[in-house]
Amino acid sequence: MNEQIKELIEQAGFEEKDGHISIQGVYMFNTHRMEKFAELIVRECAKRSKELGQLEIGLGILKHFGVEE
């Protein structure tokens, strides 16, 4: 999992163990699905930046989170 995304997941109060993400010790999210969800959010933010004419910001968002164009 990308370290930036993993850090945000932890900041949100989730823990990752054995490919699953938990909150308050209850494992309920598959790590791969959570990572995909976070990637979709990053892509949407980058897309919106580009739509507003901020191409470099959009590309910077993708690069910061390690998401390929």
MMTF fields as JSON, N, C-alpha, C and O atoms, coordinates in Angstrom:
{
  "mmtfVersion": "1.0.0",
  "mmtfProducer": "UNKNOWN",
  "numBonds": 275,
  "numAtoms": 276,
  "numGroups": 69,
  "numChains": 1,
  "numModels": 1,
  "chainsPerModel": [1],
  "groupsPerChain": [69],
  "chainIdList": ["A"],
  "bondAtomList": [4, 2, 8, 6, 12, 10, 16, 14, 20, 18, 24, 22, 28, 26, 32, 30, 36, 34, 40, 38, 44, 42, 48, 46, 52, 50, 56, 54, 60, 58, 64, 62, 68, 66, 72, 70, 76, 74, 80, 78, 84, 82, 88, 86, 92, 90, 96, 94, 100, 98, 104, 102, 108, 106, 112, 110, 116, 114, 120, 118, 124, 122, 128, 126, 132, 130, 136, 134, 140, 138, 144, 142, 148, 146, 152, 150, 156, 154, 160, 158, 164, 162, 168, 166, 172, 170, 176, 174, 180, 178, 184, 182, 188, 186, 192, 190, 196, 194, 200, 198, 204, 202, 208, 206, 212, 210, 216, 214, 220, 218, 224, 222, 228, 226, 232, 230, 236, 234, 240, 238, 244, 242, 248, 246, 252, 250, 256, 254, 260, 258, 264, 262, 268, 266, 272, 270],
  "bondOrderList": [1, 1, 1, 1, 1, 1, 1, 1, 1, 1, 1, 1, 1, 1, 1, 1, 1, 1, 1, 1, 1, 1, 1, 1, 1, 1, 1, 1, 1, 1, 1, 1, 1, 1, 1, 1, 1, 1, 1, 1, 1, 1, 1, 1, 1, 1, 1, 1, 1, 1, 1, 1, 1, 1, 1, 1, 1, 1, 1, 1, 1, 1, 1, 1, 1, 1, 1, 1],
  "groupList": [{"groupName": "MET", "atomNameList": ["N", "CA", "C", "O"], "elementList": ["N", "C", "C", "O"], "formalChargeList": [0, 0, 0, 0], "bondAtomList": [1, 0, 2, 1, 3, 2], "bondOrderList": [1, 1, 2], "singleLetterCode": "M", "chemCompType": "L-PEPTIDE LINKING"}, {"groupName": "ASN", "atomNameList": ["N", "CA", "C", "O"], "elementList": ["N", "C", "C", "O"], "formalChargeList": [0, 0, 0, 0], "bondAtomList": [1, 0, 2, 1, 3, 2], "bondOrderList": [1, 1, 2], "singleLetterCode": "N", "chemCompType": "L-PEPTIDE LINKING"}, {"groupName": "GLU", "atomNameList": ["N", "CA", "C", "O"], "elementList": ["N", "C", "C", "O"], "formalChargeList": [0, 0, 0, 0], "bondAtomList": [1, 0, 2, 1, 3, 2], "bondOrderList": [1, 1, 2], "singleLetterCode": "E", "chemCompType": "L-PEPTIDE LINKING"}, {"groupName": "GLN", "atomNameList": ["N", "CA", "C", "O"], "elementList": ["N", "C", "C", "O"], "formalChargeList": [0, 0, 0, 0], "bondAtomList": [1, 0, 2, 1, 3, 2], "bondOrderList": [1, 1, 2], "singleLetterCode": "Q", "chemCompType": "L-PEPTIDE LINKING"}, {"groupName": "ILE", "atomNameList": ["N", "CA", "C", "O"], "elementList": ["N", "C", "C", "O"], "formalChargeList": [0, 0, 0, 0], "bondAtomList": [1, 0, 2, 1, 3, 2], "bondOrderList": [1, 1, 2], "singleLetterCode": "I", "chemCompType": "L-PEPTIDE LINKING"}, {"groupName": "LYS", "atomNameList": ["N", "CA", "C", "O"], "elementList": ["N", "C", "C", "O"], "formalChargeList": [0, 0, 0, 0], "bondAtomList": [1, 0, 2, 1, 3, 2], "bondOrderList": [1, 1, 2], "singleLetterCode": "K", "chemCompType": "L-PEPTIDE LINKING"}, {"groupName": "LEU", "atomNameList": ["N", "CA", "C", "O"], "elementList": ["N", "C", "C", "O"], "formalChargeList": [0, 0, 0, 0], "bondAtomList": [1, 0, 2, 1, 3, 2], "bondOrderList": [1, 1, 2], "singleLetterCode": "L", "chemCompType": "L-PEPTIDE LINKING"}, {"groupName": "ALA", "atomNameList": ["N", "CA", "C", "O"], "elementList": ["N", "C", "C", "O"], "formalChargeList": [0, 0, 0, 0], "bondAtomList": [1, 0, 2, 1, 3, 2], "bondOrderList": [1, 1, 2], "singleLetterCode": "A", "chemCompType": "L-PEPTIDE LINKING"}, {"groupName": "GLY", "atomNameList": ["N", "CA", "C", "O"], "elementList": ["N", "C", "C", "O"], "formalChargeList": [0, 0, 0, 0], "bondAtomList": [1, 0, 2, 1, 3, 2], "bondOrderList": [1, 1, 2], "singleLetterCode": "G", "chemCompType": "PEPTIDE LINKING"}, {"groupName": "PHE", "atomNameList": ["N", "CA", "C", "O"], "elementList": ["N", "C", "C", "O"], "formalChargeList": [0, 0, 0, 0], "bondAtomList": [1, 0, 2, 1, 3, 2], "bondOrderList": [1, 1, 2], "singleLetterCode": "F", "chemCompType": "L-PEPTIDE LINKING"}, {"groupName": "ASP", "atomNameList": ["N", "CA", "C", "O"], "elementList": ["N", "C", "C", "O"], "formalChargeList": [0, 0, 0, 0], "bondAtomList": [1, 0, 2, 1, 3, 2], "bondOrderList": [1, 1, 2], "singleLetterCode": "D", "chemCompType": "L-PEPTIDE LINKING"}, {"groupName": "HIS", "atomNameList": ["N", "CA", "C", "O"], "elementList": ["N", "C", "C", "O"], "formalChargeList": [0, 0, 0, 0], "bondAtomList": [1, 0, 2, 1, 3, 2], "bondOrderList": [1, 1, 2], "singleLetterCode": "H", "chemCompType": "L-PEPTIDE LINKING"}, {"groupName": "SER", "atomNameList": ["N", "CA", "C", "O"], "elementList": ["N", "C", "C", "O"], "formalChargeList": [0, 0, 0, 0], "bondAtomList": [1, 0, 2, 1, 3, 2], "bondOrderList": [1, 1, 2], "singleLetterCode": "S", "chemCompType": "L-PEPTIDE LINKING"}, {"groupName": "VAL", "atomNameList": ["N", "CA", "C", "O"], "elementList": ["N", "C", "C", "O"], "formalChargeList": [0, 0, 0, 0], "bondAtomList": [1, 0, 2, 1, 3, 2], "bondOrderList": [1, 1, 2], "singleLetterCode": "V", "chemCompType": "L-PEPTIDE LINKING"}, {"groupName": "TYR", "atomNameList": ["N", "CA", "C", "O"], "elementList": ["N", "C", "C", "O"], "formalChargeList": [0, 0, 0, 0], "bondAtomList": [1, 0, 2, 1, 3, 2], "bondOrderList": [1, 1, 2], "singleLetterCode": "Y", "chemCompType": "L-PEPTIDE LINKING"}, {"groupName": "THR", "atomNameList": ["N", "CA", "C", "O"], "elementList": ["N", "C", "C", "O"], "formalChargeList": [0, 0, 0, 0], "bondAtomList": [1, 0, 2, 1, 3, 2], "bondOrderList": [1, 1, 2], "singleLetterCode": "T", "chemCompType": "L-PEPTIDE LINKING"}, {"groupName": "ARG", "atomNameList": ["N", "CA", "C", "O"], "elementList": ["N", "C", "C", "O"], "formalChargeList": [0, 0, 0, 0], "bondAtomList": [1, 0, 2, 1, 3, 2], "bondOrderList": [1, 1, 2], "singleLetterCode": "R", "chemCompType": "L-PEPTIDE LINKING"}, {"groupName": "CYS", "atomNameList": ["N", "CA", "C", "O"], "elementList": ["N", "C", "C", "O"], "formalChargeList": [0, 0, 0, 0], "bondAtomList": [1, 0, 2, 1, 3, 2], "bondOrderList": [1, 1, 2], "singleLetterCode": "C", "chemCompType": "L-PEPTIDE LINKING"}],
  "groupTypeList": [0, 1, 2, 3, 4, 5, 2, 6, 4, 2, 3, 7, 8, 9, 2, 2, 5, 10, 8, 11, 4, 12, 4, 3, 8, 13, 14, 0, 9, 1, 15, 11, 16, 0, 2, 5, 9, 7, 2, 6, 4, 13, 16, 2, 17, 7, 5, 16, 12, 5, 2, 6, 8, 3, 6, 2, 4, 8, 6, 8, 4, 6, 5, 11, 9, 8, 13, 2, 2],
  "groupIdList": [1, 2, 3, 4, 5, 6, 7, 8, 9, 10, 11, 12, 13, 14, 15, 16, 17, 18, 19, 20, 21, 22, 23, 24, 25, 26, 27, 28, 29, 30, 31, 32, 33, 34, 35, 36, 37, 38, 39, 40, 41, 42, 43, 44, 45, 46, 47, 48, 49, 50, 51, 52, 53, 54, 55, 56, 57, 58, 59, 60, 61, 62, 63, 64, 65, 66, 67, 68, 69],
  "secStructList": [7, 7, 2, 2, 2, 2, 2, 2, 2, 2, 2, 6, 6, 3, 3, 3, 3, 6, 6, 3, 3, 3, 3, 6, 6, 3, 3, 3, 3, 3, 2, 2, 2, 2, 2, 2, 2, 2, 2, 2, 2, 2, 2, 2, 2, 2, 2, 2, 2, 2, 2, 6, 6, 7, 2, 2, 2, 2, 2, 2, 2, 2, 2, 2, 6, 6, 7, 7, 7],
  "xCoordList": [0.85, 0.0, 0.893, 1.925, 0.51, 1.246, 1.344, 0.353, 2.531, 2.762, 1.905, 1.442, 1.687, 0.87, -0.568, -1.171, -1.105, -2.472, -2.566, -3.527, -1.563, -1.545, -1.535, -2.217, -0.774, -0.709, -2.073, -2.484, -2.766, -4.09, -5.106, -5.956, -5.004, -5.893, -5.674, -6.632, -4.407, -4.089, -4.572, -5.074, -4.42, -4.88, -6.399, -6.923, -7.091, -8.545, -8.985, -10.178, -8.004, -8.325, -8.423, -8.871, -8.015, -8.047, -6.689, -5.673, -6.67, -5.434, -5.413, -6.462, -4.212, -4.067, -3.345, -2.317, -3.889, -3.255, -3.666, -4.853, -2.679, -2.928, -3.875, -4.742, -3.711, -4.5, -5.91, -6.723, -6.209, -7.52, -7.357, -6.346, -8.343, -8.326, -9.417, -10.548, -9.065, -10.039, -10.204, -9.367, -11.272, -11.472, -11.966, -12.903, -11.333, -11.649, -11.546, -12.352, -10.556, -10.291, -11.205, -11.027, -12.169, -13.072, -12.602, -12.662, -12.135, -11.624, -12.777, -13.479, -12.959, -14.112, -13.835, -14.716, -12.646, -12.338, -11.127, -10.11, -11.239, -10.118, -9.156, -9.587, -7.864, -6.859, -6.889, -6.811, -7.002, -7.002, -8.181, -8.025, -9.339, -10.514, -10.379, -10.775, -9.823, -9.62, -8.612, -8.798, -7.54, -6.546, -7.164, -6.889, -7.99, -8.651, -9.578, -9.63, -10.303, -11.194, -10.392, -10.784, -9.269, -8.429, -7.877, -7.826, -7.467, -6.951, -8.012, -7.706, -9.244, -10.326, -10.554, -10.832, -10.437, -10.57, -9.445, -9.686, -8.221, -7.066, -7.265, -7.04, -7.68, -7.903, -8.985, -8.853, -10.038, -11.129, -10.646, -11.008, -9.832, -9.281, -8.374, -8.442, -7.524, -6.625, -7.419, -7.1, -8.444, -9.285, -9.953, -9.995, -10.469, -11.152, -10.172, -10.513, -8.956, -7.93, -7.646, -7.539, -7.525, -7.262, -8.42, -8.199, -9.66, -10.84, -10.881, -11.405, -10.331, -10.302, -9.077, -8.801, -8.339, -7.191, -5.905, -4.946, -5.886, -4.701, -4.022, -3.929, -3.553, -2.955, -1.799, -1.713, -0.903, 0.267, -0.137, 0.493, -1.171, -1.649, -2.218, -1.936, -3.006, -3.56, -2.481, -2.566, -1.465, -0.347, 0.43, 0.897, 0.564, 1.257, 0.518, 1.143, -0.797, -1.612, -1.369, -1.135, -1.425, -1.187, 0.203, 0.364, 1.198, 2.579, 2.749, 3.384, 2.186, 2.322, 1.807, 2.396, 0.706, 0.106, 0.559, 0.083, 1.478, 2.014, 1.011, 1.075, 0.077, -0.939, -0.544, -0.314, -0.47, -0.076, -1.244, -2.404, -0.897, -1.924, -2.687, -3.581],
  "yCoordList": [-1.176, 0.0, 1.236, 1.255, 2.25, 3.498, 4.094, 4.148, 4.536, 5.053, 6.278, 6.421, 7.157, 8.349, 7.941, 8.463, 7.01, 6.555, 5.806, 5.98, 4.967, 4.221, 5.174, 4.933, 6.237, 7.226, 7.89, 8.101, 8.216, 8.826, 7.863, 8.263, 6.603, 5.594, 5.513, 5.435, 5.532, 5.494, 6.758, 6.688, 7.91, 9.168, 9.174, 9.846, 8.419, 8.333, 7.387, 7.231, 6.759, 5.886, 4.419, 3.617, 4.051, 2.659, 2.011, 2.702, 0.699, -0.077, -1.105, -1.575, -1.454, -2.46, -3.662, -3.514, -4.851, -6.083, -7.227, -7.459, -7.931, -9.12, -8.852, -9.672, -7.717, -7.421, -6.929, -6.851, -6.597, -6.062, -4.783, -4.583, -3.939, -2.681, -2.729, -3.125, -2.32, -2.366, -0.995, -0.108, -0.849, 0.303, -0.258, -1.056, 0.164, -0.319, -1.835, -2.477, -2.409, -3.833, -4.744, -5.962, -4.197, -5.02, -4.935, -3.877, -6.063, -6.077, -6.208, -7.219, -5.149, -5.163, -4.674, -4.741, -4.189, -3.685, -4.416, -4.556, -4.872, -5.466, -4.349, -3.328, -4.519, -3.49, -3.054, -1.861, -4.008, -3.675, -2.772, -1.822, -3.055, -2.222, -0.83, 0.152, -0.731, 0.575, 1.392, 2.592, 0.734, 1.431, 1.916, 3.034, 1.09, 1.481, 2.677, 3.598, 2.658, 3.762, 5.056, 6.098, 4.984, 6.167, 6.654, 7.858, 5.726, 6.1, 6.818, 7.783, 6.359, 7.013, 8.44, 9.337, 8.648, 10.002, 10.891, 12.025, 10.382, 11.141, 11.491, 12.631, 10.522, 10.772, 11.832, 12.682, 11.778, 12.747, 14.158, 15.118, 14.285, 15.602, 16.133, 17.309, 15.261, 15.67, 16.066, 17.057, 15.294, 15.584, 16.948, 17.732, 17.223, 18.51, 19.662, 20.711, 19.483, 20.529, 20.822, 21.979, 19.754, 19.924, 20.635, 21.497, 20.277, 20.919, 22.42, 23.207, 22.798, 24.207, 24.937, 26.076, 24.258, 24.886, 24.817, 25.534, 23.965, 23.831, 22.487, 21.634, 22.311, 21.052, 20.632, 19.473, 21.581, 21.24, 20.79, 19.898, 21.394, 20.981, 19.564, 18.728, 19.301, 17.964, 16.908, 15.84, 17.215, 16.274, 16.119, 15.028, 17.214, 17.166, 16.311, 15.592, 16.381, 15.547, 14.072, 13.273, 13.715, 12.332, 11.872, 10.78, 12.7, 12.343, 12.185, 11.236, 13.104, 13.067, 11.757, 11.211, 11.256, 10.027, 8.789, 7.686, 8.967, 7.811, 7.138, 5.931, 7.936, 7.402, 7.793, 8.966, 6.798, 7.068, 7.623, 7.289, 8.494, 9.097, 8.091, 8.455],
  "zCoordList": [0.0, 0.0, 0.0, 0.671, -0.735, -0.784, 0.618, 1.347, 0.987, 2.342, 2.664, 3.795, 1.694, 1.936, 2.264, 3.202, 1.486, 1.701, 3.021, 3.771, 3.309, 4.567, 5.762, 6.757, 5.664, 6.741, 6.966, 8.107, 5.878, 6.0, 6.616, 7.412, 6.24, 6.818, 8.322, 9.09, 8.744, 10.171, 10.88, 12.002, 10.229, 10.821, 11.009, 11.898, 10.164, 10.264, 11.384, 11.646, 12.042, 13.164, 12.811, 13.63, 11.613, 11.199, 11.441, 11.522, 11.556, 11.674, 10.56, 10.118, 10.105, 9.059, 9.651, 10.312, 9.412, 9.875, 8.963, 8.731, 8.456, 7.631, 6.46, 6.158, 5.812, 4.621, 4.883, 3.962, 6.134, 6.467, 7.275, 7.948, 7.201, 7.931, 8.975, 8.695, 10.188, 11.27, 11.907, 11.745, 12.612, 13.472, 14.793, 14.833, 15.859, 17.206, 17.294, 17.968, 16.614, 16.721, 15.92, 15.95, 15.212, 14.402, 12.952, 12.327, 12.433, 11.064, 10.092, 10.059, 9.291, 8.413, 7.005, 6.148, 6.749, 5.419, 4.859, 5.537, 3.644, 2.94, 2.554, 2.017, 2.816, 2.538, 1.081, 0.788, 0.171, -1.253, -1.605, -2.372, -1.059, -1.357, -0.763, -1.391, 0.444, 1.066, 0.264, 0.061, -0.192, -0.999, -2.309, -2.747, -2.933, -4.18, -3.943, -4.758, -2.83, -2.474, -2.322, -2.847, -1.601, -1.41, -2.752, -3.003, -3.609, -4.925, -5.749, -6.449, -5.673, -6.409, -5.914, -6.71, -4.621, -4.075, -4.588, -5.001, -4.564, -5.057, -6.528, -6.934, -7.315, -8.754, -8.979, -9.859, -8.192, -8.343, -8.004, -8.684, -6.958, -6.591, -7.698, -8.054, -8.237, -9.315, -10.557, -11.213, -10.874, -12.04, -11.893, -12.841, -10.711, -10.478, -10.594, -11.139, -10.087, -10.207, -11.673, -12.079, -12.461, -13.886, -14.58, -15.432, -14.217, -14.809, -14.509, -15.298, -13.377, -12.981, -13.522, -13.145, -14.423, -15.064, -14.259, -14.544, -13.266, -12.41, -12.688, -11.806, -13.922, -14.362, -13.462, -13.058, -13.146, -12.331, -10.933, -10.363, -10.381, -9.054, -9.138, -8.28, -10.157, -10.34, -10.465, -9.859, -11.255, -11.414, -10.11, -9.784, -9.371, -8.088, -7.076, -6.296, -7.081, -6.179, -6.488, -5.581, -7.768, -8.149, -7.73, -7.183, -7.984, -7.647, -6.132, -5.673, -5.37, -3.909, -3.325, -2.392, -3.879, -3.368, -4.125, -3.858, -5.069, -5.792, -6.708, -6.939, -7.231, -8.145, -9.561, -9.855, -10.429, -11.816, -12.604, -12.363, -13.57, -14.428, -15.217, -15.981]
}
